[in-house]
């Protein structure tokens, strides 16, 4: 009798569990089906904008490239840009290059003559020095993504005008939105001030950690400036060591959380 009673209790418990978890599972299936149906009714939401840290800025741009789902597609869609007069004087648009999933993005001011001729950023003497700077902290060009504030060379390598920056910087917003880096190395005062939207001296920006839309940013001298002022190389070394330290700390935290 006791054995039969025990079997009956087990059977009742199993029935109760099946009823409870069966309802939960069925509920999940119903919600999945509803979500799938909703997705089929709205198949083309703008890519990478909703919920993006750059969504507010990109929402102001009514152009197809905003919905690009990769850097390659975006480049194809905007490569003929003629929004500012620089489009008429450039030789090649300089989009950017490197790892499309990089943790670190290096951002300079604008293309120079060598970059305008090749269509690649940082390929001249300053670019060679940048490669050495990255190597000094155990990074290769393929480990990072490299871009500029503006995509076309200003005549005579002059500083970009505010209107030119305003026209071009949404492209950079979209690049960063697609890459989703954890760190930015801003090289040069123009790049740093354009990103931070403020006027400041280099001494005010160096040695500090800046927040750029939730991305950790370190500021240092532009490699071209180092070629003219080699005494600034030690300061640059300190800056990139700070970047490397922050990056290593982040990687350690990421590994511990996994």
Residue frames relative to the residue before (quaternion, step in Angstrom):
aa qw qx qy qz dx dy dz
X 1.0000 0.0000 0.0000 0.0000 0.00 0.00 0.00
X 0.6586 0.5091 -0.3102 0.4592 3.56 0.94 -0.91
X 0.6472 0.5199 -0.3199 0.4567 3.58 1.03 -0.89
X 0.6518 0.5108 -0.3147 0.4639 3.59 0.97 -0.86
X 0.6394 0.5282 -0.3176 0.4596 3.58 1.05 -0.85
X 0.6441 0.5223 -0.3179 0.4596 3.56 1.02 -0.83
X 0.6439 0.5192 -0.3196 0.4623 3.59 0.97 -0.86
X 0.6492 0.5244 -0.3144 0.4524 3.54 1.02 -0.84
X 0.6409 0.5185 -0.3223 0.4654 3.59 1.05 -0.79
X 0.6392 0.5215 -0.3183 0.4672 3.56 1.00 -0.83
X 0.6532 0.5199 -0.3087 0.4558 3.55 0.97 -0.93
X 0.6634 0.5013 -0.3046 0.4646 3.57 0.97 -0.87
X 0.6369 0.5297 -0.3259 0.4557 3.59 1.02 -0.82
X 0.6547 0.5144 -0.3045 0.4626 3.54 0.98 -0.92
X 0.6404 0.5260 -0.3218 0.4578 3.55 1.01 -0.81
X 0.6513 0.5180 -0.3073 0.4616 3.55 1.01 -0.88
X 0.6680 0.5035 -0.3031 0.4566 3.60 0.93 -0.90
X 0.6371 0.5287 -0.3215 0.4596 3.55 1.02 -0.82
X 0.6573 0.5083 -0.3086 0.4630 3.54 0.99 -0.85
X 0.6760 0.5066 -0.2926 0.4481 3.57 0.98 -0.92
X 0.7683 0.3709 -0.2079 0.4785 3.57 0.63 -1.14
X 0.5647 0.5799 -0.3855 0.4431 3.56 1.17 -0.48
X 0.6520 0.5096 -0.3090 0.4688 3.56 1.02 -0.81
X 0.6427 0.5225 -0.3193 0.4604 3.57 1.03 -0.84
X 0.6640 0.5019 -0.2993 0.4666 3.56 0.91 -0.97
X 0.6560 0.5089 -0.3159 0.4593 3.55 0.96 -0.89
X 0.6236 0.5462 -0.3273 0.4534 3.54 1.10 -0.78
X 0.6447 0.5147 -0.3166 0.4682 3.57 1.00 -0.83
X 0.6429 0.5187 -0.3264 0.4594 3.57 0.98 -0.85
X 0.6457 0.5264 -0.3175 0.4530 3.56 0.99 -0.87
X 0.6668 0.4938 -0.3041 0.4680 3.59 0.96 -0.86
X 0.6282 0.5256 -0.3379 0.4637 3.59 1.02 -0.78
X 0.6548 0.5170 -0.3111 0.4550 3.56 0.94 -0.91
X 0.6504 0.5122 -0.3141 0.4648 3.57 1.00 -0.84
X 0.6524 0.5120 -0.3115 0.4639 3.58 1.00 -0.85
X 0.6453 0.5200 -0.3183 0.4603 3.55 1.01 -0.83
X 0.6504 0.5122 -0.3159 0.4635 3.55 1.01 -0.82
X 0.6403 0.5169 -0.3150 0.4728 3.57 1.03 -0.82
X 0.6520 0.5173 -0.3145 0.4565 3.57 1.00 -0.83
X 0.6553 0.5094 -0.3214 0.4559 3.57 1.02 -0.74
X 0.6606 0.4920 -0.3089 0.4755 3.56 1.17 -0.54
X 0.7670 0.2240 -0.1267 0.5877 3.61 1.25 -0.46
X 0.0384 0.8802 -0.4724 0.0263 3.60 0.64 1.10
X 0.7896 0.3358 -0.1583 0.4885 3.62 1.08 -0.48
X 0.0737 0.7731 -0.6199 0.1125 3.54 0.40 1.20
X 0.5978 -0.5694 0.4035 0.3945 3.61 -1.04 0.64
X 0.4418 -0.7256 0.4672 0.2450 3.56 -0.81 1.03
X 0.8882 0.0699 -0.0387 0.4525 3.53 -1.13 0.82
X 0.5784 0.5753 -0.4094 0.4085 3.62 1.07 0.50
X 0.6681 0.4728 -0.3158 0.4800 3.59 0.86 -0.89
X 0.8172 0.1798 -0.1541 0.5255 3.56 -0.75 1.02
X 0.5103 0.6425 -0.4230 0.3846 3.59 1.26 -0.01
X 0.5453 -0.6097 0.4602 0.3452 3.56 -1.16 0.59
X 0.7111 0.4062 -0.2521 0.5155 3.59 1.25 -0.35
X 0.3176 0.8047 -0.4659 0.1859 3.58 1.31 0.09
X 0.6524 0.5396 -0.3269 0.4200 3.58 0.89 -0.92
X 0.6957 0.4576 -0.2766 0.4796 3.58 0.96 -0.84
X 0.6882 0.4846 -0.2925 0.4539 3.58 0.91 -0.86
X 0.5823 0.5886 -0.3732 0.4187 3.59 1.15 -0.52
X 0.6321 0.5423 -0.3270 0.4466 3.58 1.22 -0.43
X 0.6547 0.5020 -0.2985 0.4798 3.59 1.27 -0.28
X 0.1342 -0.8034 0.5785 0.0428 3.55 -0.59 1.15
X 0.4450 0.6547 -0.4774 0.3814 3.55 0.56 1.25
X 0.6346 -0.5988 0.3448 0.3462 3.55 -1.09 0.77
X 0.6276 0.5766 -0.3582 0.3813 3.60 0.96 -0.77
X 0.5241 0.6392 -0.4128 0.3825 3.60 1.19 -0.40
X 0.7233 0.4259 -0.2374 0.4890 3.58 1.13 -0.64
X 0.3609 0.7372 -0.4976 0.2807 3.61 1.23 0.20
X 0.3076 -0.7784 0.5263 0.1497 3.56 -1.00 0.85
X 0.7683 0.1807 -0.1609 0.5926 3.59 1.24 0.16
X 0.6330 -0.5361 0.3988 0.3908 3.55 -1.25 0.39
X 0.6340 0.5429 -0.3358 0.4365 3.58 0.98 -0.82
X 0.6696 0.4842 -0.2961 0.4790 3.56 0.92 -0.90
X 0.6345 0.5307 -0.3294 0.4553 3.56 0.94 -0.84
X 0.6546 0.5219 -0.3164 0.4460 3.58 0.90 -0.92
X 0.6499 0.5172 -0.3137 0.4602 3.57 0.96 -0.85
X 0.7037 0.4980 -0.2643 0.4323 3.56 0.99 -0.88
X 0.7931 0.3078 -0.1650 0.4991 3.61 1.07 -0.61
X 0.4037 0.7699 -0.4379 0.2291 3.59 1.28 -0.02
X 0.7041 0.4437 -0.2773 0.4800 3.61 1.15 -0.38
X 0.2269 0.8288 -0.4908 0.1436 3.57 1.27 0.32
X 0.0014 -0.7835 0.6206 -0.0314 3.55 -1.00 1.01
X 0.2245 0.8311 -0.4870 0.1474 3.59 1.13 0.62
X 0.7868 0.1729 -0.0991 0.5841 3.58 1.07 -0.67
X 0.6975 -0.4959 0.3082 0.4154 3.63 -1.18 0.35
X 0.5462 0.6267 -0.4092 0.3762 3.62 1.14 -0.42
X 0.5725 0.6069 -0.3779 0.4014 3.57 1.14 -0.51
X 0.6828 0.4843 -0.2792 0.4704 3.57 1.14 -0.62
X 0.7362 0.4185 -0.2374 0.4760 3.60 1.13 -0.52
X 0.5753 0.6021 -0.3944 0.3885 3.60 1.16 -0.34
X 0.4402 -0.6368 0.5562 0.3022 3.52 -1.37 0.26
X 0.7934 -0.0455 0.0599 0.6040 3.58 0.84 -1.03
X 0.4516 -0.6416 0.5435 0.2983 3.55 -1.10 0.68
X 0.2184 -0.7788 0.5784 0.1060 3.59 -0.88 0.95
X 0.2036 -0.8429 0.4918 0.0786 3.54 -0.05 1.34
X 0.5885 -0.5097 0.4133 0.4723 3.56 0.70 -1.13
X 0.0887 -0.8049 0.5856 0.0360 3.56 -1.21 0.35
X 0.5334 0.6342 -0.4620 0.3161 3.54 -1.24 0.43
X 0.7659 -0.3438 0.2861 0.4618 3.50 -1.31 -0.48
X 0.3565 -0.7691 0.4851 0.2148 3.64 -0.52 1.10
X 0.7251 0.3432 -0.2303 0.5508 3.58 1.29 -0.15
X 0.2341 0.8274 -0.4846 0.1605 3.57 1.20 0.54
X 0.4456 -0.6576 0.5411 0.2762 3.52 -1.22 0.61
X 0.7648 0.2658 -0.1293 0.5724 3.56 1.22 -0.59
X 0.0922 -0.7658 0.6347 0.0466 3.56 -0.97 0.93
X 0.2277 -0.7472 0.6130 0.1183 3.56 -0.92 0.99
X 0.0633 -0.8168 0.5732 -0.0137 3.57 -0.71 1.10
X 0.1258 -0.7910 0.5975 0.0391 3.53 -0.78 1.12
X 0.7274 -0.4589 0.3255 0.3928 3.51 -1.37 -0.18
X 0.7528 -0.2649 0.2649 0.5413 3.57 0.51 -1.21
X 0.5955 -0.5579 0.4164 0.4009 3.61 -1.17 0.33
X 0.3031 -0.7128 0.5992 0.2022 3.52 -1.26 0.55
X 0.7834 -0.3286 0.2245 0.4774 3.58 -1.26 -0.26
X 0.6693 0.4968 -0.3083 0.4585 3.59 0.91 -0.88
X 0.6645 0.4989 -0.2974 0.4703 3.55 0.99 -0.83
X 0.6312 0.5355 -0.3211 0.4600 3.57 1.05 -0.79
X 0.6751 0.4889 -0.2909 0.4697 3.56 1.08 -0.69
X 0.7653 0.3858 -0.1963 0.4764 3.60 1.00 -0.82
X 0.3880 -0.7185 0.4880 0.3082 3.58 1.11 -0.64
X 0.6377 0.4848 -0.3182 0.5071 3.59 1.32 0.22
X 0.4399 -0.7034 0.4831 0.2799 3.62 -0.98 0.72
X 0.8634 0.1214 -0.0869 0.4818 3.54 -1.23 0.64
X 0.3600 0.7360 -0.4992 0.2818 3.58 0.60 1.16
X 0.5967 0.5697 -0.3665 0.4301 3.60 1.22 -0.23
X 0.8000 -0.2394 0.1976 0.5134 3.56 -1.19 -0.53
X 0.6467 0.5056 -0.3220 0.4717 3.59 0.99 -0.79
X 0.6404 0.5270 -0.3223 0.4564 3.56 1.05 -0.72
X 0.6314 0.5234 -0.3310 0.4667 3.56 1.05 -0.74
X 0.6466 0.5002 -0.3166 0.4812 3.56 1.05 -0.75
X 0.6115 0.5400 -0.3504 0.4600 3.61 1.03 -0.72
X 0.6263 0.5380 -0.3348 0.4541 3.58 0.99 -0.81
X 0.6673 0.4914 -0.2961 0.4750 3.58 1.01 -0.82
X 0.6214 0.5397 -0.3360 0.4578 3.59 1.04 -0.77
X 0.6610 0.4929 -0.3004 0.4794 3.58 0.94 -0.89
X 0.6507 0.5243 -0.3179 0.4479 3.57 0.95 -0.86
X 0.6109 0.5737 -0.3441 0.4235 3.58 1.11 -0.67
X 0.7389 0.2947 -0.2111 0.5680 3.61 1.20 -0.40
X 0.5850 -0.6502 0.3367 0.3489 3.53 1.18 0.78
X 0.5316 0.5662 -0.4468 0.4441 3.53 0.90 0.98
X 0.2411 -0.7440 0.6038 0.1544 3.55 -1.08 0.76
X 0.6616 -0.4966 0.3659 0.4263 3.57 -1.22 0.25
X 0.6473 0.5173 -0.3192 0.4599 3.58 1.13 -0.58
X 0.6043 0.5607 -0.3564 0.4399 3.59 1.24 -0.22
X 0.7564 0.3182 -0.1595 0.5488 3.57 1.19 -0.57
X 0.3375 -0.6651 0.5962 0.2971 3.52 -1.36 -0.07
X 0.1761 -0.7999 0.5709 0.0562 3.57 -0.93 0.94
X 0.1191 0.7828 -0.5982 0.1234 3.56 -0.82 1.02
X 0.3445 -0.7117 0.5681 0.2283 3.54 -1.37 -0.01
X 0.6493 -0.4961 0.4023 0.4129 3.54 -1.31 0.28
X 0.7862 0.1035 -0.0630 0.6060 3.58 0.96 -0.86
X 0.4765 -0.7302 0.4434 0.2078 3.54 -1.18 0.71
X 0.7323 0.3701 -0.2203 0.5275 3.61 1.24 -0.24
X 0.5234 -0.6606 0.4430 0.3056 3.56 -1.03 0.78
X 0.3566 -0.6934 0.5765 0.2443 3.60 -0.90 0.88
X 0.5678 -0.6128 0.4140 0.3616 3.64 -0.91 0.79
X 0.8392 0.1440 -0.1316 0.5076 3.54 -0.94 0.93
X 0.4922 -0.6772 0.4065 0.3660 3.57 1.29 0.32
X 0.2585 0.7682 -0.5421 0.2218 3.59 1.06 0.67
X 0.6241 -0.5296 0.4151 0.3972 3.56 -1.29 0.28
X 0.5251 -0.6403 0.4442 0.3420 3.62 -0.91 0.75
X 0.4542 -0.6677 0.5208 0.2767 3.54 -1.11 0.76
X 0.6318 -0.5472 0.3790 0.3971 3.63 -1.10 0.56
X 0.6467 0.5162 -0.3300 0.4543 3.60 0.97 -0.75
X 0.6369 0.5178 -0.3270 0.4683 3.59 1.06 -0.70
X 0.6304 0.5176 -0.3252 0.4784 3.57 1.03 -0.79
X 0.6594 0.5250 -0.3102 0.4397 3.57 0.90 -0.94
X 0.6699 0.4951 -0.2976 0.4663 3.59 1.03 -0.76
X 0.7726 0.4174 -0.1881 0.4398 3.56 0.96 -0.88
X 0.6094 0.6195 -0.3685 0.3303 3.59 1.00 -0.69
X 0.5514 0.5873 -0.4335 0.4039 3.68 1.04 -0.34
X 0.5772 0.5659 -0.3803 0.4494 3.61 1.14 -0.53
X 0.6592 0.4983 -0.3039 0.4741 3.56 1.00 -0.83
X 0.5885 0.5587 -0.3665 0.4552 3.59 1.05 -0.73
X 0.6908 0.4779 -0.2846 0.4621 3.57 0.86 -0.96
X 0.6179 0.5356 -0.3499 0.4570 3.60 0.99 -0.74
X 0.6787 0.4747 -0.2857 0.4821 3.57 0.89 -0.92
X 0.6171 0.5504 -0.3387 0.4489 3.57 1.07 -0.70
X 0.6868 0.4630 -0.2739 0.4887 3.58 1.04 -0.77
X 0.6959 0.4756 -0.2786 0.4603 3.60 0.93 -0.87
X 0.0969 -0.8303 0.5319 0.1353 3.56 1.00 -0.94
X 0.1080 0.8221 -0.5499 0.1011 3.60 0.69 1.05
X 0.4356 -0.6660 0.5360 0.2819 3.52 -1.31 0.31
X 0.7976 0.1789 -0.0710 0.5716 3.59 1.20 -0.55
X 0.1424 -0.7440 0.6456 0.0969 3.52 -1.28 0.60
X 0.1446 -0.7235 0.6663 0.1076 3.54 -1.10 0.81
X 0.1396 -0.7910 0.5936 0.0502 3.57 -0.40 1.25
X 0.1175 -0.8126 0.5698 0.0342 3.58 -0.56 1.15
X 0.7877 0.2468 -0.2200 0.5199 3.54 -0.56 1.19
X 0.5806 -0.6251 0.4090 0.3238 3.53 -1.11 0.75
X 0.6341 0.5368 -0.3413 0.4396 3.59 0.97 -0.78
X 0.6560 0.5015 -0.3117 0.4701 3.57 0.92 -0.87
X 0.6785 0.5020 -0.2970 0.4466 3.58 0.85 -0.96
X 0.6995 0.4639 -0.2802 0.4659 3.59 0.84 -0.94
X 0.6227 0.5318 -0.3442 0.4593 3.58 1.06 -0.65
X 0.6685 0.4903 -0.2978 0.4733 3.57 0.97 -0.82
X 0.7467 0.4017 -0.2152 0.4846 3.58 0.86 -0.96
X 0.3146 -0.7839 0.4788 0.2394 3.57 1.35 -0.18
X 0.6177 0.4971 -0.3632 0.4894 3.54 0.86 1.01
X 0.3975 -0.6666 0.5656 0.2789 3.53 -1.29 0.33
X 0.1841 0.7729 -0.5837 0.1677 3.56 -0.85 0.97
X 0.4698 -0.6263 0.5347 0.3180 3.53 -1.31 0.32
X 0.6415 -0.5411 0.3726 0.3960 3.55 -1.15 0.56
X 0.6395 0.5436 -0.3331 0.4297 3.60 0.99 -0.77
X 0.6351 0.5222 -0.3271 0.4658 3.59 1.21 -0.45
X 0.7327 0.4428 -0.2190 0.4680 3.57 1.12 -0.66
X 0.6313 0.5442 -0.3312 0.4423 3.57 1.09 -0.68
X 0.8000 0.3313 -0.2274 0.4456 3.54 -1.23 0.53
X 0.6730 0.4346 -0.2887 0.5243 3.57 1.30 0.04
X 0.3690 -0.6836 0.5785 0.2489 3.52 -1.30 0.37
X 0.1520 -0.8101 0.5649 0.0393 3.55 -0.68 1.14
X 0.3282 -0.7186 0.5780 0.2047 3.54 -1.21 0.57
X 0.0087 -0.7930 0.6083 -0.0331 3.56 -0.73 1.09
X 0.7984 -0.2307 0.0934 0.5482 3.56 -0.12 1.32
X 0.7354 -0.4164 0.2289 0.4831 3.57 0.97 0.84
X 0.5950 0.5271 -0.3633 0.4859 3.58 1.31 0.09
X 0.4180 -0.7051 0.5137 0.2534 3.59 -0.86 0.94
X 0.0583 -0.8292 0.5557 -0.0156 3.57 -0.70 1.09
X 0.1236 -0.7496 0.6483 0.0494 3.53 -1.10 0.91
X 0.2375 -0.7826 0.5668 0.0995 3.57 -0.99 0.91
X 0.0835 0.7825 -0.6149 0.0515 3.55 -1.06 0.79
X 0.6913 -0.4691 0.3465 0.4265 3.56 -1.31 -0.01
X 0.5137 -0.6030 0.5097 0.3358 3.54 -1.23 0.53
X 0.5691 -0.6153 0.4118 0.3577 3.63 -0.94 0.77
X 0.6108 0.5463 -0.3629 0.4436 3.61 1.05 -0.65
X 0.6348 0.5168 -0.3280 0.4715 3.58 1.08 -0.70
X 0.6333 0.5333 -0.3310 0.4528 3.58 1.08 -0.68
X 0.6095 0.5464 -0.3516 0.4542 3.58 1.11 -0.62
X 0.7038 0.4308 -0.2535 0.5048 3.56 1.12 -0.69
X 0.7880 0.1920 -0.0708 0.5807 3.56 1.17 -0.66
X 0.1225 -0.8510 0.5065 0.0657 3.60 0.42 1.18
X 0.5553 0.6139 -0.3956 0.3979 3.61 1.20 -0.36
X 0.6294 0.5380 -0.3366 0.4485 3.61 1.24 -0.28
X 0.4529 0.7163 -0.4450 0.2895 3.59 1.23 -0.12
X 0.6225 0.5374 -0.3530 0.4462 3.61 1.00 -0.72
X 0.6446 0.5121 -0.3223 0.4673 3.60 0.97 -0.82
X 0.6426 0.5169 -0.3177 0.4679 3.56 1.02 -0.80
X 0.6166 0.5436 -0.3350 0.4606 3.56 1.04 -0.77
X 0.6440 0.5133 -0.3149 0.4719 3.57 1.00 -0.80
X 0.6566 0.5274 -0.3083 0.4424 3.57 0.99 -0.86
X 0.7202 0.4308 -0.2719 0.4710 3.56 0.81 -0.92
X 0.5684 0.5534 -0.3880 0.4692 3.58 1.20 -0.40
X 0.6136 0.5316 -0.3364 0.4771 3.58 1.08 -0.72
X 0.6383 0.5217 -0.3218 0.4656 3.56 0.95 -0.87
X 0.6730 0.4995 -0.2982 0.4569 3.56 0.87 -0.95
X 0.6341 0.5307 -0.3254 0.4586 3.58 1.00 -0.81
X 0.6656 0.4931 -0.2981 0.4744 3.58 0.90 -0.93
X 0.6521 0.5206 -0.3082 0.4569 3.56 0.98 -0.87
X 0.6673 0.4955 -0.3035 0.4660 3.60 0.90 -0.88
X 0.6381 0.5202 -0.3271 0.4639 3.57 1.02 -0.78
X 0.6444 0.5123 -0.3152 0.4721 3.57 1.00 -0.81
X 0.6632 0.5034 -0.3146 0.4558 3.60 0.90 -0.87
X 0.6282 0.5314 -0.3315 0.4616 3.59 1.03 -0.76
X 0.6569 0.5041 -0.3023 0.4722 3.57 0.97 -0.87
X 0.6389 0.5308 -0.3158 0.4587 3.57 0.99 -0.89
X 0.6656 0.5005 -0.3039 0.4627 3.59 0.93 -0.90
X 0.6605 0.5119 -0.3118 0.4522 3.61 0.98 -0.79
X 0.6777 0.5015 -0.2898 0.4529 3.59 1.12 -0.67
X 0.6370 0.5488 -0.3325 0.4272 3.57 1.20 -0.38
